[in-house]
């Protein structure tokens, strides 16, 4: 029964990934900890694995709607942010494996609350338009933003799409739907770097016994990503972000009440 629930939750979160251009990890993390009762660090590792599957499938499925040629045309943006995110992802694992679990839980909660604010207020944020900056300064800010995104990605087991998408829109004046696909392209290597670092520290052994659970949740994510990608043309972005922001805020409160296993 647990594997069926894993598949179902994977599918539900996968829909969000395909629809917006996220790995959906911010929604999956509270589920892994509060519903499936995983400790924070194993939950983060499982989250990264399932996020990688979700992000790859979402990118492939969305290509039919967004057009892979549009992603390739903005390859310079991907490289700009990716250069920083790979460094940040490597550094983030260091902190995730050394920080006290209660503190890590609080960091996750704060992160979720901040992201919910970004999602709920995205209409105002995006209405600002792109920042009119000199090219060198824009590239530098993109690189630094990438480092921050990478740290949060591996430290919290997330793809970082909620941070990547606003960054791409504000710095490079990219349409929100295209920004979602660029976000996925940036997230794939970033997540892989985080998993590589966890593997080098022998931390993947901690979830070795959960392989069946991971397969079911990842399979659900593939189905969800396919459904979400096909809904991309029909759903109002404003309403979607508002709903997701509220869900994320509720998830943060739920996680805040959760007591980590001793």
N, C-alpha and C positions, 0 to 999 in steps of 0.2 A: 504493500500500500504506500510505503514511503517513497518508492521509486516512481509511482504514478503521480504523487504530489510533486516530486522533483521535476517530472516532465511537464506537468501543468504550470507550475510556477516559472519554469524555464521558457515555456511558450508565451506566457503572459508578458514577461519582461522582454522576450525577444521581439514581440510586436512593437514595443516602444523603441527598441534598437533599430528596427527596419524603418519605422515611421519617421524618426527624428534624426537618426545618424549617431546614435549613442550605443555603448556596449550594454547599457541598462544596469550596470553594476551597482549604481547608487540605490536602486530599488531592490536589487537582489541581495545586497549585503545585510540589510535589516531582516530579510526573510531567512537567510542562512543562520543568523545569530539568534533571532527571537523565536522563529517557528521550528527550525531544524536543530536548534540548540548547539550549534558549533561554537567553539571558542573563537575569539576574534582573529588570531593569526591564521589558523586553518581555514576559516571562512574567507579571509582575504586571498589566500592561495587558490582555493576553489573558485572564487569569484574571478580571479585573473584568467584561469583556464577556460571557464565558461564564457567570459567576456571575449576572449580571443576568438572562439568559435562564432559567437554572435556577431562580432565586428566584421570578420571575414565574410560571412554569409550575407550580412546586411549590405556590405560594399558591393558584392557580386549582384545581388538582387536589385539594388537601387540603380545599378549601371544602366539598366534598361529604361529607367525613367529619366535620370539625370543626364546620362550619356558619358561614357568613359572618356570621350574626346575633350569634354569640358574639364574633367579632372586633370587630364594630362596637360591641358593648356595652362593650368595653374600649378604646375609641378614646382615652380620656384617657391611658392608659398608653403607647400608641403615640406620641402627641404629646409626652409628657414626655421620653421617651428620644430621640425623633427630633430634638427641638430641640437637644440636645447633639451628637448624632451627625453632623448636617449641618455644624456648625461644625468638629468634629473631622476629618471627611472632607476638608474644604477645606484644613485645615492639614496633614494627613498627606501630601498630594501634594507639598507644598513640600519636606518632608524626603526623600521617596522619590526625587525628581528631583535631589537635591543630595548625598546621602550616597554614600560610596564603596561599590562593589558588594560587596566582601568583607565590609564591616561590615553592609551590608544583608542579606547571606546569613546572617550570624551572628544578626542580629535575628530573621530568619524562623525559624531553627532553634530559638532560645530560645522564641519564640512557640509553635511546634509542640509543644515539650516541655511547656510550661505547659498548653497545651490538652489534651494527652494525660493529664496528671495530673488535670485537671478532669473529663474524660470517665471515666477509670478510677475516680476517687473520687466520681463524681456521686451515688451512692446515699447516701454519708455527708453530702455537701454539702446535698442536697435534704432529708435527714431532719431537718435543723436547723429546717426550716419557714421561714415568713416572719419577717422582723425586725419586732418591735413598736416602731415608730417614730412620732413625731408626723408628721402629714400634710405639713407644710412641710419637715421634714427629709428625709422619704422622697422628696418631689418634687425637692429639691435634690440628693440623692445620685443619683437617676435621671438628672438633667441632667448631672452631672459624669461619671457612668458612660457616658452617651451620647457625651460628648466623647472619652473614651478609646477607646470602641468605634469611633467614626468615624475617629480617627487610624489605628488598626490596619487598618481596612477599606481605606482608600485607599493607605496606606503599603505594605501587604503584599498588596493585591489580593484581599482576602477579604470575605465578607458579614458576618462577625462574629457569626454565630449562636451559637457556643459561648460567647461572652461575654454576648450578649443574653439567651439562655434562662435561665442561672443568675441573672442580674440580675433578670429579671422574676419568677422564682419566689421568690427570697429577699425582694425588696422588696414584691411585691404579692400573694403567696400564690396564684399562678395554677397550674392543672394543667399538667403538663409537655407534654402534647400541644397544648393551647391556646397555651401559651407558644411552641411551635414556630411556630405560625401567626402569632402576634404578632411574633415575630422576623423572619419573612419580610416582613411589612408594614413593619417598621422598616428592613429591609435594602434594599428597593427604592429609596427616595429617597436613602439613604446612598450606595449604589453609583453612582447616577446623578450625584450631586454630585461624586464622585471622578472619574468619566469626564469630566464637564464641565470640571473643573479641568485634567485631563490634556490635553483638547482645546484649552483656552485657551493652553496652553503648547506647542502643536504637537507633543505627544508621541505622539499617535495615529498620526502619520505613520510611526513606527518599526515599526508592525505592519501597515501598509497592504498589504504584499506577502504577508501571511499570511491574507488574507481567506477564501480557500477552506478553509484549515485550521480557522479559527475557525467557519465555517459548519458544517463536518462535526462538530466537537466540540460546538457548540451544539445541533445536531440530535440528536446522541446524548444530550445532557443532557435534552432535552424528553422523549424516550422513557424515559429512566431516571427522571425526575421522575414520570412517569405511573405507572410500575411501582411505585416506592417509595411513592407516595401511596396506591395500592390495597393495599399490604402493611401499611399503618399499623395496621389493626385486628388483625393476626395475629401481629405480632412482639413478643417480650418486650423492653421498653425496657431493662431491666437488662443482659441479655445483649448487646444491640445496642451499648450505650454501652461496655461492657467490650471488645468486639471492636474497635470503632472507635478506642478509646483506644490499644490495642496497635498497630493499623495506623498510627496517627498518630505514635506513638513510633518505630516502625521507619522511617517516612518521614523523620522528623527526623534520624535517624542516617544514612540514605542521603544526605540533602541535605548533612549536615555533611561527608561525605567527598568531595562533589562540588567540583571546582575550577572557579570561574567562568572563562568565556572571557576571554581578554585582548584 
